[in-house]
Amino acid sequence: MIERYKRKIKMILAFLIIPVILTAPLPVSGEVAPIEETKGKIENISGEEMKVLEKLFLISKEIEALEKEETKINNEIGSFMVQIADLEEKINQTQQDYTSKLEILEQVLVYYQRGGPATYLDILLNADSFSEFLKSLNAIKDISHNVAGLLTSLEEGKKLLQEEKQQLDDKVILLENKQLELDRNLLEHEVAAQEQESYLSSLEEDRIYYEEQLLNLQILWEDCKKVFQNTVTETTRIIGEGYYTADDLNLGLGIFTMPGALEEDTFNRILNDNSDMTETYFRFNEGEVVIEVPELHLVLHGNFFIADQSAIQYEVTTGTFYELPLDELSIQALFEQGPLIIDFAAITGGIEIVDFSLEEVASQEGRLTFVIKLQW
């Protein structure tokens, strides 16, 4: 990990080849300092040094976000182009079918023109019986109806395919415009990286030191993502497996409602006592829920919202890692394995509630309050 990000920052600063930076391979085991040793290096740097690292860290995160979005758009453009090619082939086939049927129709019309209406009249008059007359009449009707219907169907089908192709063409144009926008953003970041290069160059012999510290910070961030993803998974598991009981909800009784509260101390004690995950603490403050993982130097600010009838989900608004602000992409990366959910249906399983829905949820000082609405 260290060697990977070392290559990244050097390429940014020296060559400004951003795609190479973010896709450089990780070093093999043994080339990277142990996590604890790396933590020690980061924890011992000064505030001024951290300001320099913050600039570099944010640049690398922004570039990573742009590249991921660019890859996504490129994939979408490729998918649409395949669809367009398929539609063009269908349109060509429809055109061939249409031309073939049109030629047949022309032959029928030529025959009709040569024979005239009298030919069809003769067919009807020469019928040996009334039954044969009806059959001949219906046959003539079917010919006229089917030909007209076929032409209408072919025209409609051809028009529909052309409309769909135009829609896809328009979408591709929009995606290509977005691609151009991303290219402009990447260029802006290249300029920013060049400015950062000038700044680091002014540091002279300290430059190598800052590059190494940035690499240390990046390896710790990669470790933080893995550990916290496990924390989210474990928290959801513990809640779902009955470690929290109805007694922990402190339920009251109202008119068709049951207000309750999860105490902060109880919540954290049960969570950390029943898992081997890194110690994690939920702070229920007034109007805000803060998640702290001291060992990772990770702090998330956010709140719970009602996700469905019986569950609430945590949503992050801001976060810091070693007191450095996290961007949206970095926050999303922490929850790649799934959101953090508290399902009250799993907690209330031991009491007789026929059916219910969550009506309110709010964070207060030291507790998470909620209101359960009973369904009758």
TAJO-V705936 format. One record per residue. PHI is phi as a letter, one per 20 degrees, with the letter a starting at -180 (* if undefined). BURIAL is 1 if it has 9 or more other C-alpha atoms within 8 Angstrom, else 0. Layout:
BEGIN
phi->[PHI	PHI]
burial->[BURIAL	BURIAL]
END
This chain:
BEGIN
phi->[*	f	f	f	f	f	f	g	f	f	f	f	f	e	d	m	d	f	g	f	f	e	d	f	f	f	f	f	g	o	e	d	f	g	g	f	f	f	g	g	f	f	f	e	e	e	f	f	f	f	f	f	f	f	f	f	f	f	f	f	f	f	f	f	f	f	f	f	f	f	f	f	f	g	f	f	f	g	f	f	f	f	f	f	f	f	f	f	f	f	f	f	f	f	f	f	f	f	f	f	f	f	f	f	f	f	f	f	f	f	f	f	f	f	e	m	f	f	f	f	f	f	g	f	f	e	f	f	b	f	f	f	f	f	f	f	f	f	f	f	f	f	f	f	f	f	f	f	f	f	f	f	f	f	f	f	f	f	f	f	f	f	f	f	f	f	f	f	g	f	f	f	f	f	f	f	f	f	f	f	f	f	f	f	f	f	f	f	f	f	f	f	f	f	f	f	f	f	f	f	f	f	f	l	f	f	g	g	f	f	f	f	f	f	f	f	f	f	f	f	f	f	f	f	f	f	f	f	g	f	f	f	f	f	f	f	f	f	f	f	e	n	f	e	d	f	f	f	e	l	f	d	c	c	e	m	c	c	f	b	b	e	f	g	f	f	g	f	f	f	f	e	f	d	b	e	f	g	g	c	c	e	d	e	e	f	m	b	d	d	d	c	c	g	f	e	l	d	c	d	d	a	a	e	c	f	e	b	g	c	c	d	c	e	c	e	d	b	b	c	c	l	m	e	f	e	e	f	f	f	f	f	f	f	d	f	e	p	f	e	c	d	d	f	f	f	f	e	f	e	d	e	c	g	b	b	b	f	d	b	b	b	e	c	f	n	b	d	e	b	c	e	e	f	d	d]
burial->[1	1	1	1	1	1	1	1	1	1	1	1	1	0	0	1	0	1	0	1	1	1	0	1	0	0	1	0	0	0	0	1	0	0	0	0	0	1	1	0	1	1	0	0	0	0	0	0	1	1	0	1	1	1	0	1	1	1	1	1	1	1	1	1	1	1	1	0	0	1	0	0	1	1	0	1	1	0	0	1	1	0	1	1	0	0	1	1	0	1	1	0	0	1	1	0	0	1	0	0	0	0	0	0	1	0	0	0	0	0	0	1	0	0	0	0	0	0	1	1	0	0	1	1	0	0	1	0	0	0	0	1	1	0	0	1	1	0	0	1	0	0	0	0	0	0	1	0	0	0	1	0	0	1	0	0	1	1	0	0	1	1	0	1	1	0	0	1	1	0	1	1	0	0	1	1	0	1	1	0	0	1	0	0	1	1	0	0	1	1	0	1	1	1	0	1	1	0	0	1	0	0	0	0	0	0	1	0	0	1	1	1	1	1	1	1	1	1	1	1	1	0	0	1	1	1	1	1	1	1	1	1	1	1	1	1	0	1	1	1	0	1	1	1	1	1	0	1	1	1	1	0	0	0	0	0	1	1	1	1	1	1	1	1	0	1	1	1	0	1	1	1	0	0	0	0	1	0	0	1	0	1	1	1	1	0	0	1	1	1	1	1	1	1	0	0	1	1	1	1	1	1	1	1	1	1	0	0	0	1	1	1	1	1	0	1	0	1	1	1	1	0	0	0	0	1	1	0	0	1	1	0	0	1	1	0	0	0	1	1	1	1	1	0	0	1	1	1	0	0	0	0	0	0	0	1	1	1	0	1	1	1	1	1	0	1	1	1	1	1	1	1	1	1	0	0]
END
